[in-house]
């Protein structure tokens, strides 16, 4: 698994005992972790695992409905489907746009 420099503060939060973190922070950390898993599945050098990426982003949204990156990841995943012949653009385009609206 590749880590970006921006992930270091979140890794440090993951190492703290959960009793020191408020419940809202725990949900954010879990959502962030699920988002990172989804991005890793989209960036897989052997080809993206689109179904698994969608599930990771959807779980991240369930954990923290205000986590904007999870919505962007979901839209990104839907935009990949036509390139790999899984679904036509007329089906995935509206779904991707739905998750990009504020």
C-alpha positions, 0 to 999 in steps of 0.5 A: 500500500502506498502512502502519501505525505498528507496521510501521515497525520491521519496515521498518527491519529489511528495510533492513538487509543480510541478513548482519547478521540471523540466519536465524531473523529473516529467516524472521520478516521474510519471514513478516511481509511475506507476512502484511501482503500477505494483510491488504492483499488482505483489506482491498482496497477493491474487494473482498477477494481471498480466494484470494490472501490465503489463499496469502499467509497459508499462505506466511507459515506455511511461512516461520515456523510459529510466527508466530501472526498468520499463523494468525489471518489465515488464520482471518480469510480463511476467515471471509470466504468465506460473506459473498461466496458462495464457500463455505458456512459449514459448510465454512469454519467448521471451517477457521477454528476449526482455525487459531484453536486454540493 
